[in-house]
Amino acid sequence: MNISRTSQDFNDLPLPTYSTSGSAGMDVHAALSEPMTIPPGGVVMIPTALSIALPAGLECQVRSRSGLAAKHGVFTLNSPGTIDSDYRGEIKVILANFGAAPFTINRGDRIAQLVVARYETVQWNEVSSLNETERGAGGFGSTGIAHTA
């Protein structure tokens, strides 16, 4: 896959990398000149100084890092966000602080994960009604939460 830096000011930051051999997501780093603090309830957009070119049929998903979410209440919004195969702009990460304390992001901090995945495109066929299923139109919570044996 092709990747490009959008600013030479951040050449010292690593390209997205897998932390372990079993990782599905690649860690991506904050391309910040100065620390940025997200207040509780705040939302910011963090630059990465990277752009990518994916072949058709692939997307790059931007996902939260579990440690930031569990320890600090910091999540990526619109998660997973999708970077389409025809997008060539800089990857930016939308972070929200749902925690009780301000959270500071420093240059080079690992702020999100990138997961490259295949997708299908479809053509809709409009019909007057859909086939019946056991679930039917049962929506949120319709199958309950209790374990049944």
Steps between C-alpha positions, in 0.01 A plus 500: 500500500620849428533753781626856488596760758307824466759699697874449531478649852391159626746268320620382843162343577464133409270387224197303624624170640363183655600473868502120498492223239134434582383863483220581255546875543801719434573774751496852355677794666404860575677751274491794739752781539363588845310291757121511462263458794149365458274625780232268640223491240731649239556387141815567297641400163859374520720505188722204409701661216425189291295424191444162338397347167293184524392283209128487420325246724698596811424754770705614797303506826601741779430347840548584866796370695364289785743639757400861433133406521522285815751707698413856393156495334651623172338353187511554127168637382329364191669174588586325296557793273556407137778620274379423148727364227466822298587740788849650475490762775664493840369245749364679803362334812192636679549446874242564773563509872217330687715485814477721809846656462673694222716279277819627334632362172868551423697482177540135398241356738317196363147633459308243295521177302469455126346178368501431125198295395327378186149613420229417249301743291136419432218604272164546670198321358190683626213261585154555651572275801780293651502129582397406857755388763474367856611839637292712265506870586620442859759771562719622780482263798237276344697183571556590868816480711448194722667170417252236402582131506 
